[in-house]
Amino acid sequence: MDSFVTRCSLFILLLLGVVVARAEVQPPMLLWPNGAPGALGGEDKDKPTLTPYLPDPSIASGSAIVVCPGGGYGGLAAHEGRDYAEWLNQNGVAAFVLKYRLGSQGYRHPRMLEDAARAVRLVRSNAGQWKLDGERVGIIGSSAGGHLASTLLTHFDAGNPAATDPIDRFSSRPALGILCYPVVTMGVFTHQGSRNNLLGKEPSPELLWQLSNELQVTPSTPPTFLWHTVEDTAVPIENSLQFASALRKAGVPFDLHIYEKGRHGIGLADKAPYRNVHPWANDCLFWLKQRGFLK
């Protein structure tokens, strides 16, 4: 009996492996082939990119999510980039991992926001090629990547129909947002390292207000899924609570999940094939299904 169960388990894992293996990872794409606005040079760090992860066509839902890894605006955490993309692919969602410009490499706001906005526009402009629904393009971000995602959720635009660059004609408004233990505020509950990397050490009061995204929520802000842990000692839980409160006041649909246990930066708390993920991931899939992002 034990050997039969073992054989069955191995067979199931092999089947799962086939599904994961058939996902397609494409080479990174330059957001701006002729150079990014405000680029400080021509090195790799000056060239923001987007890496497409496309799910197996048999399970593809036609939806897409731009992935913003965390790292305090000083680095990019692979487990909040590649791992999220693979997990989304496993569930039929196309994922696009954003390599955005960083404060540790000399960049400050608005360069990071420009990169995120361009990423959403780029996915929409290529929706036909990737067999996507351009109306179902969301964004996910963790920690400082969550700040970047929440910045786009509150600072998007409809695109410029008269733009010479056809990509700039597309809206940068995500259809929804997923914020994982996010930095949201630049106020008392901020993550100081992220703030310094984004705005410098002496930002103006106006800039602090503008990038405190809980203060920028309007009824047009997209529906948002947020999660945080009480034990997070790096980014206070108030970041998620304040953003959720602002969404409620504005009448924007949201899901807020607060877990007692868990350190900052845990991501999925699992590796491929992502079958023992942190509960937030399954809660998020339930929400994505409700929002029409899953089959």
Sequence and secondary structure as in RCSB ss.txt:
>XXXX:A:sequence
MDSFVTRCSLFILLLLGVVVARAEVQPPMLLWPNGAPGALGGEDKDKPTLTPYLPDPSIASGSAIVVCPGGGYGG
LAAHEGRDYAEWLNQNGVAAFVLKYRLGSQGYRHPRMLEDAARAVRLVRSNAGQWKLDGERVGIIGSSAGGHLAS
TLLTHFDAGNPAATDPIDRFSSRPALGILCYPVVTMGVFTHQGSRNNLLGKEPSPELLWQLSNELQVTPSTPPTF
LWHTVEDTAVPIENSLQFASALRKAGVPFDLHIYEKGRHGIGLADKAPYRNVHPWANDCLFWLKQRGFLK
>XXXX:A:secstr
 HHHHHHHHHHHHHHHHHHHHTSEE   EESSTT  TT   SSGGG  EEEEEE  TTT  S EEEEE  STTT 
  GGGTHHHHHHHHHTT EEEEEE   GGGT  TTHHHHHHHHHHHHHHHTTTTTT  TT EEEEEETHHHHHHH
HHHHS     TT SSGGGGS    S EEEES    SSTTS HHHHHHHH SS  HHHHHHT GGGS  TTS  EE
EEEETT SSS THHHHHHHHHHHHHT  EEEEEESS  TT TTSS TT  S  HHHHHHHHHHHHTT   
